[in-house]
Amino acid sequence: MLSLLLWNLLTVACLHTAVWLVSLAKRDVSIVDLFWAVGFAVVAWRTALTCDWTPLSWVLVAMVTVWAVRLSGYLTWRNWGEPEDRRYGAMRDSWGRSFWLVSLLTVFWLQALLTWIVAMPVQTSIPRGGNFGIFATLGLAIWAVGLVFETVADWQLSRFKAAAENRGKVMDQGLWRYTRHPNYFGEFLVWWGIYTATLEAGFLWWTLIGPVVMSLLLLKVSGVTLLEKSLKSRKPGYEDYARRTNTFFPWFPKS
């Protein structure tokens, strides 16, 4: 098992290193976001191809792959032709000539490591195998709700931004009426759904690190917290929207 995990880490690190080389040529680190989900699919498939296939293997690989294709496809469509993300632009300005190395260590390799950690439940349950039982069924249901939630949220936000009359306005319609970050909430459900499905192979307490780290990323690191700071400083009316709308978990708006 340890050998498999280390080879998976090396594989995803090589993938992100290759993407880093492309980013140097393009002078655009934002490309890393397009490959974030791809790394998970690579890890899932590499794990499955080194083991005997079981019903659980098929379910887990399918869950990760469908999620990865949707997210990478959406981000590619959304970011195509756009300038480098302001977060990476600020890093580039701050680090100057050293940015090429800093970006490799703190963006690309860090994402590779996080991918490996978050995917730990998948990597450890596929080799042990299992049938399509109660945990796989429950996990698939949670995953499906999350996938639909984030897909609909992304579609609603894209339509809102595409309308000229909404320029500068705060999105507070559809799912965004019940939570300020429905796409992140959907992502949260996706990964807890995947973790639940992995329990079909048995419980390994330390693999909880996967969904817990993803939850922390969404809530405290690169997701909600970072975006909230940016939106409150850039969007007039966002403070009012924040007062009446739950931050993360969906609920009816406050009057």
Backbone as CSV, one residue per row, in Angstrom:
resi,resn,N_x,N_y,N_z,CA_x,CA_y,CA_z,C_x,C_y,C_z
1,MET,0.823,-1.213,0.000,0.000,0.000,0.000,0.860,1.267,0.000
2,LEU,1.929,1.269,0.840,2.788,2.451,0.911,3.438,2.734,-0.435
3,SER,3.886,1.685,-1.108,4.505,1.853,-2.424,3.521,2.481,-3.410
4,LEU,2.279,2.018,-3.393,1.248,2.569,-4.274,1.030,4.049,-3.988
5,LEU,0.938,4.399,-2.719,0.708,5.793,-2.342,1.859,6.689,-2.793
6,LEU,3.084,6.215,-2.610,4.244,7.020,-3.004,4.321,7.188,-4.518
7,TRP,3.999,6.137,-5.256,3.987,6.251,-6.714,2.891,7.209,-7.177
8,ASN,1.763,7.194,-6.505,0.696,8.143,-6.837,1.140,9.578,-6.579
9,LEU,1.841,9.787,-5.462,2.347,11.123,-5.155,3.329,11.584,-6.219
10,LEU,4.229,10.695,-6.623,5.199,11.036,-7.664,4.488,11.350,-8.983
11,THR,3.462,10.585,-9.303,2.731,10.788,-10.557,2.051,12.146,-10.591
12,VAL,1.349,12.485,-9.516,0.634,13.762,-9.502,1.617,14.929,-9.421
13,ALA,2.776,14.714,-8.783,3.808,15.754,-8.748,4.382,15.989,-10.141
14,CYS,4.589,14.921,-10.895,5.079,15.056,-12.278,4.062,15.781,-13.149
15,LEU,2.783,15.467,-12.963,1.727,16.151,-13.716,1.770,17.649,-13.455
16,HIS,1.848,18.024,-12.192,1.846,19.452,-11.853,3.148,20.136,-12.264
17,THR,4.239,19.398,-12.276,5.494,19.977,-12.763,5.395,20.284,-14.250
18,ALA,4.781,19.379,-15.000,4.586,19.606,-16.437,3.696,20.824,-16.674
19,VAL,2.643,20.953,-15.867,1.753,22.114,-15.998,2.501,23.392,-15.621
20,TRP,3.379,23.299,-14.635,4.202,24.453,-14.241,5.078,24.915,-15.401
21,LEU,5.674,23.990,-16.126,6.504,24.351,-17.283,5.673,25.081,-18.334
22,VAL,4.448,24.635,-18.533,3.553,25.329,-19.472,3.247,26.730,-18.958
23,SER,3.053,26.859,-17.648,2.744,28.176,-17.070,3.900,29.156,-17.256
24,LEU,5.139,28.652,-17.230,6.295,29.522,-17.462,6.281,30.054,-18.886
25,ALA,5.941,29.191,-19.830,5.890,29.612,-21.234,4.762,30.603,-21.474
26,LYS,3.633,30.392,-20.796,2.469,31.251,-20.991,2.485,32.476,-20.083
27,ARG,3.356,32.473,-19.092,3.364,33.507,-18.052,1.967,33.637,-17.435
28,ASP,1.403,32.503,-17.085,0.056,32.478,-16.514,-0.078,31.267,-15.590
29,VAL,-0.026,31.525,-14.294,-0.109,30.454,-13.307,-1.541,29.941,-13.157
30,SER,-2.514,30.711,-13.625,-3.919,30.318,-13.484,-4.212,28.965,-14.107
31,ILE,-3.367,28.524,-15.011,-3.578,27.231,-15.670,-3.608,26.095,-14.653
32,VAL,-2.999,26.304,-13.496,-2.978,25.258,-12.473,-4.390,24.908,-12.020
33,ASP,-5.282,25.897,-12.002,-6.650,25.649,-11.546,-7.392,24.692,-12.476
34,LEU,-7.040,24.711,-13.750,-7.699,23.838,-14.719,-7.318,22.375,-14.501
35,PHE,-6.146,22.156,-13.887,-5.641,20.789,-13.701,-5.805,20.281,-12.273
36,TRP,-6.378,21.102,-11.403,-6.613,20.685,-10.016,-7.440,19.403,-9.979
37,ALA,-8.571,19.409,-10.681,-9.450,18.235,-10.680,-8.850,17.076,-11.466
38,VAL,-8.101,17.393,-12.517,-7.487,16.346,-13.340,-6.576,15.464,-12.491
39,GLY,-5.855,16.075,-11.566,-4.949,15.317,-10.704,-5.663,14.223,-9.925
40,PHE,-6.876,14.515,-9.464,-7.645,13.513,-8.720,-8.020,12.336,-9.612
41,ALA,-8.429,12.640,-10.846,-8.787,11.568,-11.781,-7.574,10.700,-12.095
42,VAL,-6.417,11.336,-12.266,-5.189,10.590,-12.545,-4.869,9.645,-11.383
43,VAL,-4.982,10.148,-10.156,-4.702,9.316,-8.981,-5.685,8.148,-8.894
44,ALA,-6.965,8.420,-9.116,-7.978,7.362,-9.028,-7.746,6.284,-10.082
45,TRP,-7.494,6.706,-11.318,-7.282,5.735,-12.397,-5.986,4.954,-12.206
46,ARG,-4.921,5.645,-11.785,-3.655,4.933,-11.591,-3.798,3.875,-10.499
47,THR,-4.511,4.230,-9.438,-4.738,3.267,-8.356,-5.530,2.062,-8.856
48,ALA,-6.610,2.332,-9.574,-7.481,1.249,-10.049,-6.775,0.328,-11.038
49,LEU,-5.921,0.905,-11.881,-5.248,0.101,-12.904,-4.151,-0.794,-12.339
50,THR,-3.785,-0.572,-11.085,-2.780,-1.430,-10.450,-3.421,-2.513,-9.583
51,CYS,-4.753,-2.540,-9.538,-5.462,-3.480,-8.667,-6.520,-4.251,-9.460
52,ASP,-7.093,-5.248,-8.812,-8.231,-5.955,-9.402,-9.469,-5.067,-9.298
53,TRP,-10.234,-5.006,-10.384,-11.437,-4.177,-10.380,-12.555,-4.872,-9.595
54,THR,-13.247,-4.084,-8.774,-14.416,-4.556,-8.031,-15.548,-3.555,-8.273
55,PRO,-16.781,-3.890,-7.893,-17.868,-2.916,-8.047,-17.550,-1.575,-7.385
56,LEU,-16.916,-1.616,-6.211,-16.568,-0.373,-5.523,-15.548,0.430,-6.317
57,SER,-14.570,-0.249,-6.915,-13.568,0.438,-7.732,-14.235,1.224,-8.853
58,TRP,-15.158,0.572,-9.560,-15.848,1.234,-10.667,-16.610,2.466,-10.185
59,VAL,-17.286,2.320,-9.049,-18.076,3.433,-8.516,-17.178,4.612,-8.158
60,LEU,-16.096,4.348,-7.438,-15.207,5.427,-6.998,-14.518,6.111,-8.172
61,VAL,-14.010,5.328,-9.103,-13.354,5.915,-10.275,-14.347,6.757,-11.071
62,ALA,-15.569,6.269,-11.205,-16.587,7.023,-11.940,-16.931,8.324,-11.227
63,MET,-17.083,8.278,-9.916,-17.425,9.478,-9.144,-16.350,10.550,-9.293
64,VAL,-15.100,10.145,-9.129,-13.997,11.107,-9.232,-13.863,11.634,-10.658
65,THR,-13.992,10.761,-11.642,-13.799,11.160,-13.039,-14.889,12.115,-13.511
66,VAL,-16.135,11.803,-13.205,-17.243,12.677,-13.618,-17.094,14.053,-12.986
67,TRP,-16.781,14.075,-11.691,-16.562,15.360,-11.013,-15.411,16.124,-11.659
68,ALA,-14.309,15.441,-11.951,-13.123,16.087,-12.520,-13.398,16.646,-13.909
69,VAL,-14.081,15.882,-14.742,-14.388,16.339,-16.101,-15.282,17.572,-16.053
70,ARG,-16.297,17.536,-15.184,-17.197,18.678,-15.088,-16.473,19.934,-14.622
71,LEU,-15.700,19.820,-13.534,-15.044,20.995,-12.975,-13.970,21.534,-13.908
72,SER,-13.123,20.666,-14.444,-12.069,21.127,-15.350,-12.660,21.728,-16.620
73,GLY,-13.707,21.102,-17.139,-14.355,21.627,-18.333,-14.957,22.989,-18.092
74,TYR,-15.621,23.144,-16.949,-16.231,24.436,-16.622,-15.179,25.526,-16.443
75,LEU,-14.119,25.232,-15.705,-13.077,26.231,-15.466,-12.355,26.607,-16.755
76,THR,-12.138,25.633,-17.630,-11.505,25.927,-18.918,-12.384,26.858,-19.740
77,TRP,-13.671,26.564,-19.787,-14.620,27.418,-20.517,-14.677,28.817,-19.911
78,ARG,-14.709,28.896,-18.578,-14.849,30.189,-17.903,-13.596,31.047,-18.024
79,ASN,-12.424,30.420,-17.965,-11.171,31.178,-17.911,-10.494,31.359,-19.259
80,TRP,-11.024,30.734,-20.308,-10.373,30.790,-21.615,-10.248,32.239,-22.095
81,GLY,-9.024,32.661,-22.396,-8.787,34.005,-22.896,-8.735,35.079,-21.827
82,GLU,-8.936,34.696,-20.567,-8.902,35.663,-19.471,-7.459,35.876,-19.003
83,PRO,-7.168,37.047,-18.425,-5.814,37.283,-17.900,-5.558,36.444,-16.651
84,GLU,-4.320,36.442,-16.211,-3.948,35.674,-15.025,-4.763,36.118,-13.819
85,ASP,-5.173,35.166,-13.006,-5.932,35.442,-11.794,-5.181,36.451,-10.927
86,ARG,-5.937,37.391,-10.341,-5.311,38.464,-9.559,-4.502,37.934,-8.381
87,ARG,-4.878,36.774,-7.838,-4.110,36.202,-6.719,-2.685,35.881,-7.151
88,TYR,-2.556,35.257,-8.319,-1.234,34.884,-8.814,-0.483,36.106,-9.330
89,GLY,-1.222,37.070,-9.862,-0.588,38.311,-10.300,0.057,39.041,-9.136
90,ALA,-0.631,39.042,-7.986,-0.081,39.683,-6.789,1.162,38.941,-6.310
91,MET,1.135,37.616,-6.379,2.315,36.831,-6.009,3.476,37.122,-6.949
92,ARG,3.181,37.232,-8.224,4.224,37.507,-9.220,4.893,38.850,-8.935
93,ASP,4.082,39.856,-8.627,4.620,41.185,-8.326,5.437,41.170,-7.038
94,SER,4.976,40.396,-6.068,5.636,40.363,-4.765,6.992,39.660,-4.814
95,TRP,7.084,38.560,-5.569,8.300,37.752,-5.580,9.262,38.093,-6.707
96,GLY,8.808,38.814,-7.695,9.702,39.250,-8.762,10.404,38.105,-9.471
97,ARG,11.726,38.175,-9.552,12.501,37.175,-10.291,12.429,35.779,-9.684
98,SER,12.113,35.701,-8.411,12.054,34.392,-7.744,10.718,33.690,-7.945
99,PHE,9.798,34.355,-8.623,8.443,33.808,-8.711,8.404,32.457,-9.404
100,TRP,9.284,32.217,-10.366,9.261,30.941,-11.088,9.426,29.765,-10.131
101,LEU,10.342,29.922,-9.146,10.579,28.852,-8.177,9.499,28.834,-7.099
102,VAL,9.116,30.024,-6.647,8.079,30.118,-5.615,6.777,29.503,-6.107
103,SER,6.438,29.761,-7.363,5.191,29.212,-7.906,5.240,27.684,-7.970
104,LEU,6.404,27.130,-8.292,6.537,25.671,-8.334,6.297,25.070,-6.954
105,LEU,6.910,25.676,-5.934,6.854,25.116,-4.585,5.526,25.373,-3.890
106,THR,5.015,26.606,-3.982,3.854,27.000,-3.178,2.530,26.940,-3.921
107,VAL,2.567,26.730,-5.223,1.325,26.613,-5.992,1.209,25.205,-6.582
108,PHE,2.123,24.849,-7.464,1.999,23.588,-8.211,2.272,22.358,-7.350
109,TRP,3.405,22.346,-6.660,3.694,21.171,-5.826,2.785,21.118,-4.605
110,LEU,2.397,22.279,-4.093,1.458,22.292,-2.971,0.116,21.698,-3.400
111,GLN,-0.353,22.067,-4.594,-1.605,21.487,-5.084,-1.472,19.984,-5.303
112,ALA,-0.305,19.555,-5.782,-0.078,18.117,-5.964,-0.176,17.387,-4.625
113,LEU,0.438,17.952,-3.596,0.398,17.338,-2.265,-1.025,17.308,-1.717
114,LEU,-1.752,18.412,-1.886,-3.131,18.473,-1.401,-4.021,17.475,-2.139
115,THR,-3.802,17.340,-3.441,-4.551,16.345,-4.218,-4.335,14.953,-3.644
116,TRP,-3.088,14.631,-3.387,-2.722,13.314,-2.851,-3.364,13.076,-1.486
117,ILE,-3.377,14.109,-0.644,-3.952,13.975,0.699,-5.471,13.824,0.632
118,VAL,-6.125,14.695,-0.136,-7.590,14.657,-0.222,-8.067,13.341,-0.836
119,ALA,-7.286,12.819,-1.778,-7.657,11.562,-2.447,-7.263,10.323,-1.647
120,MET,-6.751,10.493,-0.437,-6.287,9.354,0.356,-7.365,8.279,0.558
121,PRO,-8.617,8.640,0.866,-9.631,7.590,1.030,-9.834,6.753,-0.233
122,VAL,-9.769,7.391,-1.392,-9.931,6.679,-2.663,-8.750,5.745,-2.899
123,GLN,-7.542,6.247,-2.634,-6.334,5.458,-2.882,-6.247,4.225,-1.988
124,THR,-6.801,4.323,-0.787,-6.685,3.206,0.157,-7.854,2.231,0.080
125,SER,-8.982,2.655,-0.468,-10.147,1.764,-0.522,-10.228,0.975,-1.824
126,ILE,-9.753,1.540,-2.941,-9.792,0.803,-4.211,-8.997,-0.504,-4.122
127,PRO,-7.776,-0.520,-3.566,-7.037,-1.792,-3.477,-7.735,-2.827,-2.596
128,ARG,-8.468,-2.392,-1.575,-9.151,-3.332,-0.686,-10.448,-3.844,-1.301
129,GLY,-11.020,-3.039,-2.202,-12.197,-3.476,-2.943,-13.460,-3.538,-2.111
130,GLY,-14.542,-3.894,-2.772,-15.828,-3.996,-2.092,-16.963,-4.070,-3.089
131,ASN,-18.146,-4.348,-2.582,-19.330,-4.422,-3.423,-20.083,-3.095,-3.405
132,PHE,-21.172,-3.045,-4.147,-21.993,-1.840,-4.165,-23.058,-1.984,-3.078
133,GLY,-22.652,-1.705,-1.848,-23.529,-1.882,-0.696,-24.111,-0.580,-0.192
134,ILE,-24.488,-0.570,1.085,-25.193,0.563,1.674,-24.343,1.830,1.694
135,PHE,-23.051,1.701,2.050,-22.196,2.888,2.106,-21.947,3.467,0.716
136,ALA,-21.742,2.592,-0.256,-21.538,3.064,-1.627,-22.797,3.746,-2.154
137,THR,-23.956,3.180,-1.829,-25.227,3.766,-2.268,-25.447,5.131,-1.629
138,LEU,-25.239,5.207,-0.310,-25.409,6.472,0.402,-24.411,7.512,-0.090
139,GLY,-23.158,7.092,-0.256,-22.132,8.013,-0.736,-22.432,8.532,-2.124
140,LEU,-22.901,7.648,-2.992,-23.244,8.054,-4.355,-24.385,9.064,-4.344
141,ALA,-25.351,8.883,-3.446,-26.474,9.817,-3.350,-26.002,11.197,-2.887
142,ILE,-25.153,11.232,-1.861,-24.617,12.510,-1.369,-23.797,13.188,-2.458
143,TRP,-22.956,12.409,-3.123,-22.126,12.920,-4.226,-22.989,13.515,-5.329
144,ALA,-24.068,12.822,-5.698,-24.934,13.284,-6.786,-25.607,14.604,-6.431
145,VAL,-26.080,14.728,-5.191,-26.690,15.988,-4.753,-25.664,17.113,-4.831
146,GLY,-24.451,16.842,-4.364,-23.395,17.851,-4.410,-23.035,18.255,-5.820
147,LEU,-22.923,17.267,-6.711,-22.560,17.558,-8.096,-23.631,18.409,-8.770
148,VAL,-24.897,18.058,-8.561,-25.992,18.849,-9.131,-25.979,20.255,-8.540
149,PHE,-25.760,20.355,-7.240,-25.753,21.640,-6.551,-24.694,22.568,-7.136
150,GLU,-23.458,22.090,-7.268,-22.399,22.963,-7.768,-22.545,23.237,-9.258
151,THR,-23.077,22.281,-10.008,-23.280,22.493,-11.440,-24.338,23.557,-11.686
152,VAL,-25.457,23.458,-10.976,-26.530,24.447,-11.115,-26.049,25.817,-10.645
153,ALA,-25.311,25.853,-9.539,-24.800,27.125,-9.018,-23.872,27.799,-10.021
154,ASP,-22.971,27.043,-10.619,-22.056,27.603,-11.624,-22.826,28.106,-12.840
155,TRP,-23.828,27.351,-13.274,-24.639,27.742,-14.431,-25.410,29.023,-14.129
156,GLN,-26.002,29.109,-12.947,-26.760,30.303,-12.575,-25.858,31.531,-12.502
157,LEU,-24.668,31.375,-11.935,-23.749,32.504,-11.826,-23.257,32.946,-13.200
158,SER,-22.981,32.004,-14.078,-22.522,32.336,-15.429,-23.580,33.117,-16.193
159,ARG,-24.836,32.685,-16.088,-25.932,33.392,-16.754,-26.096,34.798,-16.189
160,PHE,-25.971,34.926,-14.882,-26.107,36.224,-14.226,-25.026,37.186,-14.702
161,LYS,-23.783,36.704,-14.744,-22.667,37.556,-15.163,-22.740,37.914,-16.640
162,ALA,-23.351,37.063,-17.445,-23.425,37.303,-18.889,-24.396,38.419,-19.244
163,ALA,-25.325,38.728,-18.348,-26.316,39.776,-18.608,-25.718,41.142,-18.292
164,ALA,-25.708,42.030,-19.268,-25.084,43.347,-19.108,-25.704,44.134,-17.961
165,GLU,-27.018,43.973,-17.752,-27.693,44.753,-16.710,-27.280,44.337,-15.297
166,ASN,-26.581,43.202,-15.178,-26.147,42.736,-13.855,-24.722,43.148,-13.515
167,ARG,-24.083,43.896,-14.399,-22.694,44.291,-14.157,-22.575,45.070,-12.843
168,GLY,-21.706,44.604,-11.962,-21.491,45.273,-10.686,-22.474,44.879,-9.603
169,LYS,-23.488,44.086,-9.952,-24.489,43.673,-8.971,-24.067,42.386,-8.261
170,VAL,-24.737,42.122,-7.151,-24.467,40.915,-6.370,-25.458,39.826,-6.770
171,MET,-24.957,38.646,-7.053,-25.807,37.514,-7.407,-26.537,37.021,-6.157
172,ASP,-27.870,37.140,-6.150,-28.661,36.702,-5.000,-29.910,35.944,-5.449
173,GLN,-29.784,35.252,-6.570,-30.921,34.532,-7.133,-30.642,33.025,-7.150
174,GLY,-31.705,32.246,-7.371,-31.540,30.796,-7.447,-30.948,30.234,-6.163
175,LEU,-29.991,29.337,-6.302,-29.341,28.747,-5.128,-28.584,29.784,-4.320
176,TRP,-28.167,30.862,-4.980,-27.410,31.918,-4.313,-28.282,32.724,-3.354
177,ARG,-29.574,32.494,-3.373,-30.482,33.135,-2.425,-30.404,32.459,-1.058
178,TYR,-29.962,31.210,-1.038,-29.977,30.424,0.199,-28.594,30.232,0.816
179,THR,-27.559,30.432,0.050,-26.180,30.366,0.552,-25.305,31.238,-0.339
180,ARG,-24.347,31.900,0.257,-23.479,32.789,-0.527,-22.469,32.006,-1.361
181,HIS,-22.322,30.728,-1.079,-21.338,29.918,-1.807,-21.903,28.531,-2.123
182,PRO,-22.957,28.458,-2.936,-23.555,27.154,-3.245,-22.622,26.222,-4.005
183,ASN,-21.715,26.793,-4.813,-20.770,25.940,-5.549,-19.798,25.253,-4.585
184,TYR,-19.341,25.984,-3.576,-18.446,25.378,-2.590,-19.190,24.364,-1.717
185,PHE,-20.439,24.658,-1.404,-21.227,23.699,-0.627,-21.412,22.405,-1.417
186,GLY,-21.647,22.529,-2.717,-21.754,21.350,-3.568,-20.472,20.544,-3.576
187,GLU,-19.340,21.247,-3.640,-18.033,20.577,-3.607,-17.837,19.835,-2.286
188,PHE,-18.269,20.460,-1.220,-18.215,19.864,0.115,-18.974,18.537,0.133
189,LEU,-20.184,18.529,-0.420,-20.982,17.304,-0.465,-20.341,16.242,-1.350
190,VAL,-19.765,16.663,-2.467,-19.114,15.717,-3.379,-18.051,14.908,-2.646
191,TRP,-17.203,15.587,-1.892,-16.083,14.877,-1.268,-16.476,14.100,-0.018
192,TRP,-17.497,14.564,0.690,-17.998,13.746,1.793,-18.781,12.553,1.251
193,GLY,-19.396,12.715,0.086,-20.054,11.585,-0.561,-19.058,10.531,-1.004
194,ILE,-17.959,10.979,-1.595,-16.912,10.039,-2.007,-16.343,9.308,-0.790
195,TYR,-16.106,10.059,0.284,-15.575,9.421,1.495,-16.552,8.374,2.034
196,THR,-17.832,8.719,2.060,-18.839,7.771,2.545,-18.825,6.488,1.719
197,ALA,-18.689,6.627,0.408,-18.637,5.449,-0.468,-17.414,4.587,-0.174
198,THR,-16.293,5.215,0.184,-15.077,4.436,0.462,-15.224,3.575,1.710
199,LEU,-16.171,3.909,2.582,-16.377,3.112,3.798,-16.852,1.703,3.477
200,GLU,-17.300,1.490,2.241,-17.697,0.148,1.807,-16.523,-0.830,1.916
201,ALA,-15.300,-0.303,1.816,-14.104,-1.152,1.918,-13.633,-1.299,3.357
202,GLY,-14.305,-0.633,4.292,-13.895,-0.665,5.688,-13.423,0.705,6.146
203,PHE,-13.427,0.911,7.458,-13.091,2.213,8.034,-11.620,2.267,8.425
204,LEU,-10.901,3.225,7.865,-9.540,3.547,8.296,-9.590,4.976,8.812
205,TRP,-9.459,5.153,10.119,-9.714,6.457,10.728,-8.847,7.559,10.138
206,TRP,-7.604,7.245,9.762,-6.688,8.285,9.307,-7.019,8.798,7.910
207,THR,-7.862,8.072,7.167,-8.243,8.569,5.839,-9.271,9.693,5.927
208,LEU,-9.781,9.953,7.127,-10.652,11.113,7.326,-9.949,12.407,6.955
209,ILE,-8.617,12.357,6.918,-7.851,13.547,6.551,-8.275,14.076,5.187
210,GLY,-8.729,13.187,4.292,-9.116,13.610,2.951,-10.250,14.611,2.936
211,PRO,-11.467,14.226,3.368,-12.571,15.181,3.354,-12.395,16.332,4.334
212,VAL,-11.682,16.092,5.437,-11.458,17.175,6.401,-10.591,18.269,5.787
213,VAL,-9.509,17.876,5.110,-8.642,18.867,4.452,-9.410,19.607,3.365
214,MET,-10.204,18.890,2.569,-10.993,19.564,1.538,-11.967,20.555,2.170
215,SER,-12.590,20.183,3.273,-13.518,21.079,3.962,-12.805,22.330,4.459
216,LEU,-11.609,22.152,5.008,-10.832,23.301,5.483,-10.427,24.207,4.328
217,LEU,-10.051,23.610,3.202,-9.704,24.407,2.024,-10.894,25.241,1.572
218,LEU,-12.064,24.623,1.546,-13.260,25.321,1.080,-13.709,26.406,2.045
219,LEU,-13.608,26.128,3.344,-14.158,27.041,4.339,-13.161,28.070,4.862
220,LYS,-11.893,27.685,4.982,-10.953,28.535,5.704,-9.746,29.013,4.904
221,VAL,-9.440,28.368,3.781,-8.185,28.691,3.092,-8.444,29.379,1.756
222,SER,-8.622,28.603,0.705,-8.716,29.184,-0.642,-10.144,29.385,-1.119
223,GLY,-11.123,29.000,-0.311,-12.505,29.098,-0.739,-13.239,30.283,-0.158
224,VAL,-14.133,30.007,0.784,-15.044,31.009,1.319,-14.319,32.208,1.913
225,THR,-13.380,31.979,2.815,-12.719,33.080,3.529,-12.025,34.040,2.577
226,LEU,-11.258,33.501,1.632,-10.525,34.342,0.683,-11.480,35.119,-0.209
227,LEU,-12.517,34.457,-0.695,-13.457,35.104,-1.604,-14.294,36.149,-0.889
228,GLU,-14.666,35.885,0.352,-15.458,36.850,1.113,-14.720,38.176,1.266
229,LYS,-13.435,38.112,1.585,-12.645,39.337,1.730,-12.643,40.138,0.439
230,SER,-12.468,39.446,-0.664,-12.419,40.109,-1.965,-13.765,40.720,-2.330
231,LEU,-14.844,39.969,-2.141,-16.169,40.445,-2.538,-16.627,41.626,-1.687
232,LYS,-16.331,41.600,-0.407,-16.750,42.695,0.466,-16.054,44.000,0.117
233,SER,-14.852,43.899,-0.435,-14.120,45.113,-0.808,-14.448,45.584,-2.218
234,ARG,-14.951,44.669,-3.076,-15.180,45.011,-4.482,-16.639,45.213,-4.860
235,LYS,-17.555,44.611,-4.116,-18.956,44.582,-4.533,-19.836,45.444,-3.638
236,PRO,-20.327,46.575,-4.145,-21.304,47.353,-3.380,-22.559,46.508,-3.157
237,GLY,-23.082,46.544,-1.965,-24.276,45.769,-1.666,-23.993,44.376,-1.143
238,TYR,-22.723,43.968,-1.152,-22.422,42.611,-0.694,-22.632,42.461,0.812
239,GLU,-22.347,43.534,1.568,-22.534,43.478,3.019,-23.999,43.216,3.357
240,ASP,-24.907,43.870,2.625,-26.338,43.665,2.856,-26.737,42.231,2.501
241,TYR,-26.214,41.742,1.390,-26.464,40.357,0.965,-25.952,39.381,2.020
242,ALA,-24.777,39.677,2.577,-24.177,38.802,3.588,-25.007,38.769,4.867
243,ARG,-25.633,39.894,5.209,-26.431,39.950,6.436,-27.669,39.051,6.363
244,ARG,-28.222,38.894,5.169,-29.472,38.136,5.057,-29.286,36.706,4.531
245,THR,-28.063,36.351,4.124,-27.845,35.054,3.487,-26.780,34.253,4.222
246,ASN,-27.062,32.980,4.480,-26.085,32.104,5.129,-24.786,32.048,4.331
247,THR,-23.679,31.938,5.039,-22.378,31.902,4.375,-22.190,30.631,3.563
248,PHE,-22.487,29.490,4.140,-22.122,28.220,3.509,-23.280,27.230,3.424
249,PHE,-23.798,26.820,4.563,-24.880,25.840,4.557,-26.192,26.517,4.165
250,PRO,-26.897,25.967,3.181,-28.108,26.618,2.668,-29.215,26.722,3.723
251,TRP,-29.866,27.878,3.736,-31.040,28.078,4.568,-31.822,29.257,4.005
252,PHE,-33.046,29.416,4.487,-33.868,30.507,3.981,-33.271,31.850,4.387
253,PRO,-33.367,32.866,3.498,-32.774,34.166,3.812,-33.443,34.836,5.007
254,LYS,-32.654,35.600,5.732,-33.186,36.355,6.875,-33.936,37.574,6.343
255,SER,-34.971,37.942,7.037,-35.771,39.092,6.590,-35.101,40.400,6.999
